């Protein structure tokens, strides 16, 4: 997949594509429906399939709160989009200039003059341009002059409602990772480099791989059944992941009066030194909420029960496909 960040003075190979346009955070089932429709049209016309997206996410620009909310950071979004057979990814830098660009100028300057798009595909609720003045009606109104066609894709949904990134975020924050998976079409995943901890888990007989949660969408504190896999360096090597059943804890460890929030992962039936390595974690099911224990014996007994519960949950499930993609990159505090 070719990635284009500068849309001016492009060669002919980068123009004339059928393009799906959107933020595509999470690349969930609704997003995939939009891109699949663009792919069908591209095949019918024998032309390239393109995706136009924005970086950073517009919400980051407008809110500027520093609060983590993304389901997929940029690299993860690239990988997920590429997996759908996209030929060209146009990454438009979302800054003050783009935020203030009118819908009319966005169409004429970028879609028509720079990219010479052949067909534009958007979701039913996508809006663009200054103050979100552009929509499917506006695109169709300008289509004749711009010499392009437009398709709007109806919402994709299940019995719980439309698939949306905001709904997936709410589910994750509430600990309902199974409902989030139903929207994403895959388990929500994080990736982080294992850091040195205070060895409490090892002392209790349950060694953990510790990851910082500073830059991730925060799942509800508590215990989860997860799949975990050590990630080899390099994208091409990711296709041969060995997933292991694991139990994970997210929280501040109230029993020990700790202030730093961590993601701690205990890989079942595994006892190797893996500090500094990259660990991928796929959240499967919430087991219980976080709690404070009166003594270490009670905590140790509960940890044993948690691990047994995680083992029982995962025993009836298959690990994630090796073609699944990272949903959050964790970075340790220095």
C-alpha positions, 0 to 999 in steps of 0.5 A: 500500500502506498502512503501519501502525505502530500497531495500536491503535484502527484503523479498519475498513478496516485490520481483517479482512484475510487476513495473512501473518506473518513477518520476510521478510528478502530477500522471497525465493521462500519468502516469496513463496510464503507471501504468494501463498497469503495473496493467493489466500485474500484474493481468494477472500474478497474481502478485503484482503491484509495482511502482518505483519512486525517492525522492527527484525529480531528478530535485531538485537534479540537479538544487538545485535552491530552486524554487518550481516546483513540482505538487505533493509533496511526500505525495500527490504523495503517496496518488495519486499512492495508489489510483490506486491500487498499492501494493508496492511503492519503493521509491529510494533516489535520491542522488549523488550515484544514480545520478552517477549510470550507467544504467547497474548498476541500472538494475543489482543491483536494478531491478534484484538483489534487487527487482527481478522484473518480468516485467518493464513498462515505458513511451515512453520517460523515461530515467535513469542512469548516463547522462540518458544513459538508455532507453527502448532499453537498458532495452530490451537489458538486459532483457534476462540476467536479466530474466525480460520482458519490456513494453513501453507505448505510449504517452497519449495526447489530441488535445493540445499535450502529457500529461506531468508534464512540460506542466501542470506546464506551464499552471498553471504558466500562469493561465490556470488551466483548461488546467492543469486539462485536463492533471492531470485528476483533478483540481490542488489543494493546501493545507495549514494551515490558518494563521492570516492576517491583516484583510483587506478582513474582513474590506472590507466585504470579509473575507479571509482565508490566506495561504502562497505560499512560497513552492508552484508552483506559479500560475499566480497572479490574481483572480480564481474561486475555490472550498475550503474545510476544511481538517480534520486531518488524511488521513482517515478522508479526504474522507468526505470533504465538498466543498464550492464555493469560490473566491481566490486571488493570489498576493502581494496586490498592492493596499496596497503596500504589499510585501508578496505574499499570497493565499487568499480564500473567501468562499462564504456564509461562516462566521466562525472562521477557523484560524489554520485549514487546507484548501484545495483549488481546482483551477477551472478557472482564472477570471482576472489578478491582478491589483492596484485600486485607492481607496477602494470603487473601490476595494470593487466593483470589489471584489463583481463582482469577487465573483459573477463571481466565483459563476456563474462559479461554479454553473454549475460545480460539486465539486471535488471528495472526492477521489481527492488528495492534489497537494501541501502542503503549509507551513507558514513562522514562 
